[in-house]
Amino acid sequence: KHCVSKTCNFPFSSPFQLAALERQVFDFLGYQWAPILANFLHIIIVILGLFGTIQYRPRYIVVYAIWTAIWVTWNIFIICFYLEVGGLSKDSELLTFNISRHQSWWSENGPGCVRKEASMSGIKGLDNHSYISVIGCALEYRYIEVMHSSFQILIALVGFVYACYVVSVFTEEEDSFDFIGGFDPFPLYHVNEKPTNLLFKQTYL
């Protein structure tokens, strides 16, 4: 087959899986429950696509291709969320399902960020609480999240194109195998042989 080489596993190979796992780790650190769920589904579908490629199951690869369209849509939403497009606010609790007030892990741990805690004991009703301020960030966290999503969109587009290519190769191979009678119970090149004594009797007559 044309796809016995490692190239057919390209859209599901380790760099693509590592990109999804890396994003899952940072979303876990930031308690971003909606992205965590989306990343988990994405990892499952990538594994399914890898299985379909290894086992020559085009339907599984088609599922991956369909998912990439959903994945691109989701990442476009994340970009709009952090850029506050269309009335969205990066400070809302939408990505945490309103369960907590956590923000992106990068909001306090971005490049150059310095996290400071100031005591709020002097304010009535806020004793034993601290005010956390973050200063010195070289890059605002929302732009880091936008870059993450943009990279995921790029990967998804490459994966979609290559998944379509793999499906077309599998389909072409199946069609060519059918053409030569690979699935026919009686191949075209089958020859009915008669017993030797019957042939001799016909020649005598």
N, C-alpha and C positions, 0 to 999 in steps of 0.2 A: 504493500500500500504506500501511497505517497506520504502518509502522515505518521509513519513509524518513527521519524526523527523527532528530536526534542522541539523543533520549531513549532509543531502543532500545539504544544503546551504553552506557547509564549504568552497569550493573554491571561493564563492562569498560573504563571510561574511565580517563583518566590518574590521578586520585586513587587509584584502586584499584591500578593498576600501580605507582605511586610508593610506596605503602605496602608492597607486596611487595618492591620493590627496596631500599627503606630498610632493611628487616629483613635482607635478604640481605647488604647491605654490613656491618652490624654483626656478623652471624654469621661472616662471613669474617674480620673483624678479630679475633674471639675464637676462630677455628679450631674452631668448633662444626660438625663435619662432618655429623652427622645433620640438624640444622636447615638446613644449606646445601643438602643433597640435597632435602629437603622443599620448601624455598623455590624451588629450581630447577624442580621439577615443577609447583609452583603457578603460577609465571610462564608456563610452557609452556601449561598448561591455560587460563589467563586469555587468552593470545593466541589459543588455539584457539576459545574462546568469542567473542572479538571477531571472528574470521574467520567463524564461523558466523552471527553477527548481520549482518555486512555482506553475506555471500553468501546469506543466507536458507537456512541449513542447520540445521534444528532438531535434528538428531542431535548435532551438535557442542555445541550449547547444553545438551542433555541430559547429555552427558559432563561439562560444566562443573558442572551442578547436582549430579550424583552426586559429583564431586570435592569440592564444598563440604562435603558431609557428612563426607568423610574428613578434610578440612582442619580442620573444627571439632573432630573427635575428636583429631587431632594436637595442636591448640592446648590442648585440655583436658588432655592428657597433660603438655604443657610446664608448664602452671600447677601441676599436681599435683607435677611434678618439683621445681620451685623452691620450692614450699610444703612439700615433703617429706611428701606425703600417701601413705599406704599403704606405708610402709617405703622410699620413694624418698629419695635424698639428693642435694642440690644440689652436694655436693662430690665426687660420684662421676664417673667418666670415661665414663658411659653415652652422653652426647651427642657424645663425640669418638671413639666406637668403641674405646675403650681404647688409642688410638694415642698420645695425648699427655695431659698433665695440665692443659691449658688450661681456663680458665673463661670465663664471659661477659666480653665486652669492657667491659661496664659495671661489673664488679667492681673495676676500677682506674681507670676514667675516668668514673664517675658524677658527678652534680652535686655540687660541693664537695669531691670526693675529692682527697686529697693523697697522692701515692705517694712512699714513702721506701725507700731501700736501705741496709741495714746490713751491713757486712763481716763475714764468718764466718771470717776467716783465723785467728782465735784458737782455733778448734775443730778438733781433729784430724780429718783426712779430708774437711774441707770448705773447704780452702784455695782461694782464687780464686773462691769462691762468695759470693753476696749473699743476704741475707734481705730480702724485699720486704714492707713493711707499708703498709697503706692506712688513712688516718685522715680524719676530718672529713667523711665522706660525708653529704650532706643526706638522701639516700634510699638504702636498701640496694638493691643491684643486683638481687636476686631480685624485688623489687616492680616494678622497671622492666621486667623480663622478663615478669612477670605482666600488667602493663598492656599491653605489646606484644601478647601472646597474646589478651587480652580484646578489644583493638581489632580484631584479625584475625578473631575469632569474630563480632563485630558486623558487620564488612564482609561476611563469608561469608554470614551470615543474610540481609542485605539483598540480596546478589547472588543467592542461591538464590530468594528470592521474585520478584525481577525477572526472572530467567531463566525461571521457570515462566510468568510473564506473557507474555514474548516468545514462548515456544513455543506458548502457547495462541493468541496472535494469529496466528502463522504458520499453525497448524493450521486456524484458522477461515477464513483467507484461501484456503487450498488447498481446503477443503471448498466454499466459495462459488464458487470458480472451476470446480470439477468440476460443480457444480449447473447452471451455465449452459451446460454443454457445452464447456468450454474445452479438454478433452483428448479429446473425441469426434472421430473422423475425419469423421463426418457429423453436423453440428449439427442440433438439433431444428428450427431455423428454416429448414432447407434446403428449397427448393422445386424439384421436378423440372419443368423447362420443356421443352415439346415444340416441335419445329420449326414455324414458321408455316405451311408448306404442308400439314403433317399436320393441323393444326387446321382449316384451310380445307376440306380434303377431308371431315373428319368433319361439318362444318357443312352441306356440300352434300348429303351422304347423309341 
